[in-house]
Amino acid sequence: MFASEEPRELLFGASSAVLHSAVLEPDKAHEAFENLLAHTPWEQRDVVVFGRSVAQPRLVAWVASPPIAYRYAGMTLEAHAFTPLLLELKKRVEVIAGAQFNSVLLNLYRTGADSNGWHADDEFEFGIDPIIASLSLGATRRFDLRNRETKETIKTNLASGDLVVMSGECQREWIHQVPKQLKVLEPRINLTFRMVQKPIAGE
């Protein structure tokens, strides 16, 4: 395994967000990006925002084993099976994160016009204080963390092959986003590995 820098803690205290730079070799990161871009069953879904339905400003795919559907923001994503590539990436991420995962949400940001607004990965099925491992492939994009109470905001750039592992009280104390960056013309894929610990409501 190849890493260009020592892990860097973005948060302190009860919340943790550790940046692991370049956890994939550049050639491997590029190969994985091209494979996922071409072969993932991407879809653009509508979400409910302030009572009205709008198209998400990105494409998504949900992968889980067992194949449990994922409900959030008023929509349901049916699970796809892990591919050999996704299993390989999952194993690498698990070693670094020191945790096991049984699902991954993939986001495709086609250009800098695509984004993901302020949110936390705090759905019921992930349990209390989940470990969330977020792997970036493709274009470099900004990643922001904001404290729910103090509004302190931490901004960092995530390059292809970078991994952020969020744990502790991060999802309770902080929210995060991928903001629009209109000067970015290239696509980026983000994979957020999770462990579904509880049955999803209604299942």
HELIX and SHEET records of a PDB file:
HELIX    1   1 PRO A   26  HIS A   39  1                                  14    
HELIX    2   2 PRO A   84  ALA A   97  1                                  14    
HELIX    3   3 PHE A  124  PHE A  126  5                                   3    
HELIX    4   4 CYS A  170  GLU A  173  1                                   4    
SHEET    1   A 7 ARG A   8  GLU A   9  0                                        
SHEET    2   A 7 SER A  15  HIS A  20 -1                                        
SHEET    3   A 7 LEU A 163  GLY A 168 -1                                        
SHEET    4   A 7 ILE A 132  GLY A 138 -1                                        
SHEET    5   A 7 ARG A 188  ARG A 194 -1                                        
SHEET    6   A 7 SER A 103  TYR A 109 -1                                        
SHEET    7   A 7 LEU A  59  ALA A  64 -1                                        
SHEET    1   B 2 ASP A  46  VAL A  49  0                                        
SHEET    2   B 2 ARG A  52  ALA A  55 -1                                        
SHEET    1   C 2 TYR A  70  TYR A  72  0                                        
SHEET    2   C 2 MET A  75  LEU A  77 -1                                        
SHEET    1   D 4 ASN A 116  HIS A 119  0                                        
SHEET    2   D 4 TRP A 174  VAL A 178 -1                                        
SHEET    3   D 4 ARG A 141  ASN A 147 -1                                        
SHEET    4   D 4 THR A 153  LEU A 158 -1                                        
END                                                                             
